[in-house]
Amino acid sequence: MWIVIFITQNKETANNVTELLRATGLIVKMRSTSARENAAYGCYEILLPESEVEEGHRVLISELF
């Protein structure tokens, strides 16, 4: 099962977070919640498999906050 671990309001941040998580070896999905898939602005969700959520949270906390 895929779990949302991060939500952002622009595609650039979503891409940066996705790349950060992938660089640590995690499997990552990004999806838009707006009707326009390629919009620069709109909500984007970053998802990880349930088994990798804890590690993903650790990465985000150490790198973003």
SEBA-916630 format. One record per residue: chain; x, y, z of N, C-alpha, C in turn. Coordinates in steps of 0.1 Angstrom, whole numbers, padded with zeros to 4 digits. Layout:
  chain     nu     nv     nw    cau    cav    caw     cu     cv     cw
      A      X      Y      Z      X      Y      Z      X      Y      Z
...
! end
This chain:
  chain     nu     nv     nw    cau    cav    caw     cu     cv     cw
      A   0008  -0012   0000   0000   0000   0000   0009   0012   0000
      A   0005   0023  -0008   0012   0035  -0008   0007   0045   0002
      A   0016   0052   0009   0012   0062   0019   0017   0076   0015
      A   0008   0086   0016   0013   0100   0014   0021   0104   0026
      A   0033   0109   0023   0042   0114   0034   0045   0129   0033
      A   0041   0135   0022   0044   0149   0020   0034   0155   0010
      A   0029   0167   0012   0021   0174   0003   0027   0188   0001
      A   0027   0192  -0011   0033   0205  -0015   0024   0212  -0025
      A   0025   0225  -0026   0017   0233  -0035   0023   0237  -0048
      A   0035   0232  -0051   0040   0234  -0064   0049   0223  -0069
      A   0050   0221  -0082   0056   0210  -0088   0071   0210  -0085
      A   0078   0222  -0085   0092   0222  -0083   0096   0216  -0069
      A   0089   0220  -0059   0091   0214  -0046   0089   0199  -0046
      A   0078   0195  -0052   0075   0181  -0053   0086   0173  -0060
      A   0091   0178  -0071   0103   0172  -0078   0115   0171  -0069
      A   0118   0182  -0062   0130   0182  -0053   0128   0172  -0042
      A   0117   0171  -0036   0115   0161  -0025   0116   0147  -0030
      A   0110   0145  -0042   0110   0132  -0048   0125   0128  -0051
      A   0132   0136  -0057   0147   0133  -0060   0155   0131  -0047
      A   0152   0139  -0036   0159   0137  -0024   0156   0123  -0018
      A   0144   0119  -0018   0140   0105  -0013   0146   0094  -0022
      A   0146   0096  -0035   0151   0086  -0044   0166   0085  -0043
      A   0173   0096  -0040   0188   0096  -0038   0192   0087  -0026
      A   0183   0085  -0016   0186   0077  -0005   0182   0062  -0007
      A   0177   0060  -0019   0173   0046  -0023   0159   0042  -0021
      A   0151   0052  -0018   0136   0048  -0015   0129   0048  -0028
      A   0118   0040  -0028   0109   0040  -0040   0098   0051  -0038
      A   0097   0060  -0047   0088   0071  -0046   0079   0073  -0057
      A   0067   0077  -0054   0057   0081  -0064   0053   0096  -0061
      A   0050   0103  -0072   0045   0117  -0070   0032   0117  -0079
      A   0022   0124  -0073   0009   0125  -0080   0003   0139  -0078
      A  -0003   0144  -0088  -0010   0156  -0087  -0024   0154  -0082
      A  -0029   0163  -0074  -0043   0162  -0070  -0052   0171  -0077
      A  -0046   0179  -0086  -0054   0188  -0094  -0059   0182  -0107
      A  -0068   0188  -0114  -0073   0183  -0127  -0062   0184  -0138
      A  -0054   0194  -0136  -0043   0197  -0146  -0030   0190  -0142
      A  -0027   0179  -0148  -0015   0171  -0143  -0002   0178  -0144
      A   0000   0187  -0154   0013   0193  -0156   0013   0207  -0151
      A   0004   0211  -0143   0004   0225  -0138   0016   0227  -0128
      A   0022   0239  -0129   0033   0242  -0121   0029   0244  -0106
      A   0016   0249  -0105   0011   0251  -0091  -0002   0243  -0090
      A  -0004   0238  -0078  -0014   0229  -0075  -0009   0219  -0065
      A  -0017   0211  -0058  -0012   0202  -0048  -0006   0190  -0054
      A   0005   0186  -0049   0012   0173  -0053   0014   0165  -0040
      A   0012   0152  -0041   0015   0143  -0030   0027   0134  -0033
      A   0035   0132  -0023   0047   0124  -0024   0043   0111  -0016
      A   0044   0100  -0023   0040   0087  -0017   0051   0077  -0016
      A   0051   0069  -0006   0061   0058  -0004   0054   0045  -0001
      A   0060   0034  -0004   0054   0021   0001   0053   0021   0016
      A   0044   0015   0022   0042   0015   0036   0054   0010   0044
      A   0062   0001   0038   0074  -0004   0045   0085   0006   0045
      A   0084   0017   0037   0095   0027   0037   0091   0040   0043
      A   0079   0041   0049   0074   0054   0054   0083   0059   0065
      A   0087   0051   0075   0095   0055   0086   0108   0061   0081
      A   0115   0054   0072   0128   0059   0067   0126   0072   0059
      A   0115   0073   0052   0112   0085   0044   0110   0097   0053
      A   0103   0095   0064   0101   0106   0074   0114   0110   0080
      A   0123   0100   0083   0136   0104   0088   0144   0113   0079
      A   0144   0109   0066   0151   0117   0056   0145   0131   0055
      A   0132   0132   0054   0126   0145   0053   0129   0154   0065
      A   0128   0148   0077   0131   0156   0089   0146   0161   0089
      A   0155   0152   0086   0169   0156   0087   0173   0165   0075
      A   0167   0165   0064   0171   0173   0053   0163   0186   0051
      A   0150   0186   0055   0141   0197   0052   0139   0206   0064
      A   0141   0201   0076   0137   0209   0088   0149   0211   0097
! end
